[in-house]
Amino acid sequence: TSATPAHIRKLFRNSRIIGKRFRLAHILFRDKIIEVSTFRAQESEGFKNVYGSIEEDVWRRDFTANALYFDPAERTVIDYVGGVADIRKRTLRPIIPPQRIFQEDPVRMIRAIKYSVAGDLRIPWLLARRIKREAVLLAQTPASRMTEELFKILTGGMAAAIVQRAIAYRMLGSMVPEIDT
């Protein structure tokens, strides 16, 4: 959305702002949490709160399947990067160059696993190899952020399949160091 997290908070009393580096709004809706992100500028590095346009934001997304936008007024899906075609092909394709995607944010590996399970998407061989090689980067993720990701997995309804895939990709030990896999 073009609305800032503070504006979303004013619109929805049942919301909270999360994130230290890049702010998001969580809107509590019945038994679900709807995560709302403000469009980020292309020059935005890492998790800085530099807001931009929808056309800039799409290039900040991790995977094409996660770069689809819904226009509620027109009731249409906006797809700048071929996400619909990739979903139809059942393939998870990164937008950010592979040599940068996990270096910039290791949690994207977890999201790759979650998206592949939730959408029944195949992770291409080269991306899978990169995840296995770079899984150790997850150990550098702040505990609060990892806790939030694990909470989403455990409450998302597909925890068993996601954990199994995390084990297969040699990620679980870095996600939860107390677990020896």
TORPA-416044 format. One line per field, with one value per residue (C-alpha): residue number from 1; residue in one letter; x, y, z. Coordinates in Angstrom, 2 decimals. Each point is the difference from the previous one (the first is absolute). Example, Ala and Ser with C-alpha at 12.3 -4.5 7.8 and 13.67 -1.06 7.14 Angstrom:
<pts>
n = c(1,2)
res = c(A,S)
px = c(12.30,1.37)
py = c(-4.50,3.44)
pz = c(7.80,-0.66)
</pts>
This chain:
<pts>
n = c(1,2,3,4,5,6,7,8,9,10,11,12,13,14,15,16,17,18,19,20,21,22,23,24,25,26,27,28,29,30,31,32,33,34,35,36,37,38,39,40,41,42,43,44,45,46,47,48,49,50,51,52,53,54,55,56,57,58,59,60,61,62,63,64,65,66,67,68,69,70,71,72,73,74,75,76,77,78,79,80,81,82,83,84,85,86,87,88,89,90,91,92,93,94,95,96,97,98,99,100,101,102,103,104,105,106,107,108,109,110,111,112,113,114,115,116,117,118,119,120,121,122,123,124,125,126,127,128,129,130,131,132,133,134,135,136,137,138,139,140,141,142,143,144,145,146,147,148,149,150,151,152,153,154,155,156,157,158,159,160,161,162,163,164,165,166,167,168,169,170,171,172,173,174,175,176,177,178,179,180,181)
res = c(T,S,A,T,P,A,H,I,R,K,L,F,R,N,S,R,I,I,G,K,R,F,R,L,A,H,I,L,F,R,D,K,I,I,E,V,S,T,F,R,A,Q,E,S,E,G,F,K,N,V,Y,G,S,I,E,E,D,V,W,R,R,D,F,T,A,N,A,L,Y,F,D,P,A,E,R,T,V,I,D,Y,V,G,G,V,A,D,I,R,K,R,T,L,R,P,I,I,P,P,Q,R,I,F,Q,E,D,P,V,R,M,I,R,A,I,K,Y,S,V,A,G,D,L,R,I,P,W,L,L,A,R,R,I,K,R,E,A,V,L,L,A,Q,T,P,A,S,R,M,T,E,E,L,F,K,I,L,T,G,G,M,A,A,A,I,V,Q,R,A,I,A,Y,R,M,L,G,S,M,V,P,E,I,D,T)
px = c(0.00,1.01,-1.22,2.73,-0.09,-1.04,-2.92,-1.07,0.13,-2.35,-2.41,-0.11,-0.26,0.57,3.52,3.52,3.25,2.87,3.60,3.00,1.73,-2.89,-3.40,-3.04,-3.57,-1.75,-3.78,-1.71,-3.05,-1.97,2.51,2.40,2.72,0.14,3.50,0.02,3.13,0.45,1.50,3.77,2.21,2.47,2.94,-1.03,2.82,-0.63,-2.83,0.03,-3.38,0.28,-3.43,-0.70,-2.43,-1.48,2.26,3.08,-1.23,-0.33,3.80,0.49,-2.04,1.74,-1.88,-2.38,-2.76,0.32,-0.05,-3.65,-2.19,-3.76,-1.91,-3.17,-1.72,0.44,0.01,3.01,3.44,2.93,3.01,3.18,2.39,-1.81,-1.09,-3.30,1.77,2.53,-2.79,-1.71,3.35,0.28,3.47,1.45,2.15,2.06,-0.17,3.18,3.17,0.90,3.44,-1.68,-3.38,1.02,3.08,-2.24,-2.62,0.50,-3.66,-0.87,1.12,-2.76,-2.49,1.12,-0.84,-3.32,-1.05,1.01,-2.07,-3.01,-0.14,1.25,2.83,3.19,3.25,2.36,3.20,2.42,-2.12,-0.29,3.77,0.51,-2.42,1.87,3.36,-1.12,-2.28,2.68,-0.75,-3.25,2.04,0.76,-3.71,-1.09,-1.86,-3.08,-0.34,0.56,-2.60,-2.53,0.71,-0.27,-3.27,-1.39,1.04,-1.49,-3.31,-0.28,-1.48,2.86,2.64,0.80,0.67,2.03,2.13,0.59,1.12,2.21,1.69,0.48,1.61,2.24,-1.58,-1.67,3.20,0.64,-3.65,-0.16,3.57,-1.29,-1.17,2.73,-0.98)
py = c(0.00,3.63,0.57,0.19,-2.36,2.92,0.79,-3.66,-0.01,3.01,-1.67,-3.36,0.00,-3.75,0.41,0.28,1.17,-2.49,-0.03,1.94,0.67,-0.11,0.72,-2.12,0.05,-3.11,0.25,-2.52,-1.33,-2.71,-2.83,1.27,2.60,2.01,1.37,3.35,1.45,3.52,0.31,0.37,2.16,-1.72,1.89,-1.35,-2.19,-2.85,0.85,3.79,1.72,1.69,-0.12,0.07,-1.02,-3.35,-0.03,0.35,-2.38,-2.95,-0.06,-0.23,-3.22,-3.34,-2.36,0.54,-1.89,2.58,2.99,0.02,2.93,0.18,3.10,-0.14,2.77,-1.83,-3.47,-0.98,-1.47,2.16,-2.03,1.78,-2.98,-3.09,-1.32,-1.36,-1.95,-1.36,-1.13,-1.73,-1.69,-0.89,1.60,2.29,2.56,2.68,3.62,1.07,-1.43,-3.36,1.18,2.76,-1.33,-1.87,2.08,3.07,-1.79,-3.63,-0.25,-0.16,-3.63,-0.69,1.83,-2.07,-3.16,1.42,1.16,-3.31,-1.96,2.33,0.41,-3.46,1.72,-1.69,1.59,-0.07,-2.02,2.97,1.86,-3.14,-0.46,3.63,-0.42,-3.07,1.79,3.22,-1.41,0.82,3.71,-0.50,-0.29,3.75,0.91,1.82,-2.28,2.24,-0.22,-3.76,-0.39,1.91,-2.22,-3.18,1.22,0.56,-3.52,-1.63,1.84,-0.11,-3.47,-1.58,-0.26,-3.70,0.31,3.20,-1.53,-3.14,2.12,2.13,-3.21,-1.12,3.36,-0.18,3.17,-1.11,-0.03,3.63,0.97,-1.66,-0.58,-2.02,-2.69,-2.32,-1.30)
pz = c(0.00,-0.34,3.57,2.63,3.00,2.23,-2.33,-0.04,3.80,0.08,-2.44,1.78,3.80,-0.10,-1.39,1.29,-1.54,0.00,-1.15,1.19,-3.30,-2.46,1.47,-0.90,1.25,1.26,-0.13,2.25,-1.84,1.79,0.43,-2.68,-0.23,-3.21,-0.55,-1.79,-1.54,-1.31,-3.49,0.26,-2.19,-2.27,1.53,3.40,1.30,2.38,2.36,0.02,0.00,-3.38,-1.55,-3.72,-2.72,-0.98,-3.07,2.24,2.66,-2.36,-0.49,3.79,0.24,0.42,-2.34,-2.90,1.84,2.78,-2.36,-0.94,0.92,0.31,-1.05,2.12,-1.98,-3.31,1.61,-2.10,0.61,-1.07,-1.13,-1.08,0.12,-1.29,3.37,-1.27,-2.76,2.52,2.33,-2.93,-0.80,3.71,0.19,2.63,-1.82,1.73,-1.09,1.78,-1.59,1.60,1.14,2.08,1.08,3.17,0.74,0.37,2.10,1.08,1.11,-3.70,0.16,2.50,-2.18,-3.00,1.94,1.21,-3.47,-1.58,2.51,0.05,-3.78,-0.93,-1.86,-1.16,1.12,-3.02,0.45,0.04,2.55,2.14,-0.09,1.04,2.93,1.23,-0.33,1.63,2.74,2.59,-0.58,1.93,3.20,-0.33,0.04,3.17,2.41,0.00,-3.78,-0.03,2.77,-2.11,-3.03,2.05,1.53,-3.51,-0.99,3.10,-0.30,-3.80,-0.34,-1.97,2.70,-0.44,-3.74,0.44,2.79,-2.09,-2.92,2.29,1.15,-3.61,-0.83,3.11,1.40,3.22,2.08,-0.95,0.59,3.42,1.25,2.97,-2.42,-1.24,-3.47)
</pts>
